Amino acid sequence: MIKNFRIEKHHAGIVAKATLFKCLRYLDKEVVETPFLLIDGEKLREKVSLIGRSIRNSTVFYAVKANPDREVIRFLHALGTGFEIASEGELELLLSIGVEPAKIISSNPVKSLKFLKLASTTGVNRFSFDSPDEVEKLAHHIPHCDVYVRLSVPNEGSEWPLSKKFGVELDEALALLCRARDRGLNPAGITFHVGSQCTNIYNWNIALEKAKTLWDMAEKSGIRLRLLNIGGGYPIAYTKSVVSIESIERNINALIYDKFPEDITVHLEPGRAVVGDAGIFVTTVIGKAKRSDENWLYIDVGVFNGLMESVGGIKYSYIVETSKQARHKKQWTVAGPSCDSFDVIDKNVTLHEPQVGDIVLILSSGAYTVSYASEFNGFSIPKTILI
Ligand SMILES: *Cc1c(COP(=O)(O)O)cnc(C)c1O
């Protein structure tokens, strides 16, 4: 018997019915201590087949940092996807699963020496860069490797901007490509990241325009590029629906084949869009309180053990179980279990009143949740269960 979850109309635009009911059936059958993260394998399969489909000559490299769970990675590997990594830990994980180095790229523009040393022994051969020091590091550790320069592009319209930390402007990008060539590396292409959870389709227009300018500048300097890596950034629905991946990709595809050579190679590095809406956090209400006018709801997953992105402005949708029939909805401040006042997930969340011990499902929580989690204050990191 499916428990008494308060599923509402607006949830239909956030979570796929199949994913939600798979999760509910699982909860009906299994007794697992919360909190844990359920990942719907079918949804992963659907996303992997969708992403990249509308962009010609494109290859998908899943950004491992979004969710590096071993079973999730194994599943994605079996589906044939490639992987984008940044660290020795991610590389070791992939190698231990048997991922071929040819299916791995690294788009972290500043790589640790430990990572480069390990990469040099494995045959991973494609790296991004955005500084002269990185050229030297790569030339020393992985001579003749393929490199692509990270261009800085606007991140406005992304809910999780990444633009300040990495990327260079056109003139510097050109100088870096030339420097890479002079140091014996193979300057293969250009990359950018429009920002994560990018709901503004025009960010890709601006980025591609800029990449095309650099492409032509390189050609004039005698460097024939062939690779365009368009990073990640595809959005998922958290509390409202977002522009579809098909629409984003049709736009990108038209722009690429309007501007760039026909035989271009396109790389995609989606993270959030692959795993995000396949995931549902299963949490339990551990307490309630009324503090002046505010209703507080405490659950067993919080900012430190899984919902870190809420601090940066990501808002989630919730489905509550109400073991005692609650007719009316209330406004809640939803908080995690730790003693830190930073551990507040969201405010003004309208929900039916659950009881202590009731389950709260947090939708679209497969990406950048468990991978960010710490055991701060002794609360364990939720396990991930692929179903
Ligand atoms: C994090 C990251 C991605 C994935 O971004 P999403 O917004 O999750 O799709 C892709 N490429 C690079 C270089 C990244 O750092």
The ligand as an SDF file (V2000), in Angstrom:
LIG
                    3D

 15 15  0  0  0  0  0  0  0  0999 V2000
   30.7740   21.1210  -13.5550 C   0  0  0  0  0  0  0  0  0  0  0  0
   31.2230   21.1070  -14.9560 C   0  0  0  0  0  0  0  0  0  0  0  0
   30.3940   20.5760  -15.9490 C   0  0  0  0  0  0  0  0  0  0  0  0
   28.9820   20.1200  -15.6890 C   0  0  0  0  0  0  0  0  0  0  0  0
   28.1340   21.2030  -15.6020 O   0  0  0  0  0  0  0  0  0  0  0  0
   26.5370   21.0100  -15.4390 P   0  0  0  0  0  0  0  0  0  0  0  0
   26.0590   22.3920  -15.2710 O   0  0  0  0  0  0  0  0  0  0  0  0
   26.3170   20.1480  -14.2770 O   0  0  0  0  0  0  0  0  0  0  0  0
   26.0400   20.4020  -16.7040 O   0  0  0  0  0  0  0  0  0  0  0  0
   30.9020   20.5050  -17.2270 C   0  0  0  0  0  0  0  0  0  0  0  0
   32.1390   20.9380  -17.5190 N   0  0  0  0  0  0  0  0  0  0  0  0
   32.9630   21.4680  -16.5900 C   0  0  0  0  0  0  0  0  0  0  0  0
   34.3100   21.9170  -16.9780 C   0  0  0  0  0  0  0  0  0  0  0  0
   32.5280   21.5820  -15.2820 C   0  0  0  0  0  0  0  0  0  0  0  0
   33.3290   22.1170  -14.3700 O   0  0  0  0  0  0  0  0  0  0  0  0
  1  2  1  0
  2  3  1  0
  2 14  2  0
  3  4  1  0
  3 10  2  0
  4  5  1  0
  5  6  1  0
  6  7  2  0
  6  8  1  0
  6  9  1  0
 10 11  1  0
 11 12  2  0
 12 13  1  0
 12 14  1  0
 14 15  1  0
M  END
$$$$
